[in-house]
Amino acid sequence: MLGNVSYAVTSKWRSWDRARVKAHAQTFIDLVGLTGAEHKRPSELSGGMKQRVGIARALSITPKIMLMDEPFSALDALTRGTLQDEVRRICLTTGQTAFMITHDVDEAIYLADKIFLMTNGPGAVLAEIVENPLPKDRGRIDLHRHPYYYALRNHIVDFLGQPQQDICNGYARSRSAQRADGAPRPWRADHSCAAADRRNQSGADDRALDFTRETTP
């Protein structure tokens, strides 16, 4: 397993000597909680351990943008929370950009600066971009105490329960900049399915963000 992570490190920093590669790889192995399992073979690793090796390997090369497709889905709750904290800490301290796919609403709110809401199915399109209004120094323990938390969470949950045809016919419920109680939304949202509304607001500049509009050469 150490060799697996070290291989990724070597592929990026070919001039590093073996000791430096091993030390760097070990840092990320420790980070994902696999200390002591460095010399286990793939057949000796559980599904969760294999997932953590993949996360360690991805983090070890410090990419400009890291794509993570449900990286924590196979992990137990305790390890999942620990890795969420560590990935968030790494991104904040290094400025690394991560694009993560998740179906966990709370995970999205905790980790993301921007939340991209997609419609369902093979013809999925970008329906809305929600900028997270919670402070960057938010913590897991007191996250739910923030005054914007439940408003944001309910907005996302409502989206997930919205019939897909209603979403791409304008997503009328959230096209307005006002909540149902008349108060302004605490976050900024871009509704990419609401092409007509955005066409009136931004003219030709919205073409790049509108995945539903037919374009002509």
Disulfide bonds with the S-S distance in Angstrom:
none
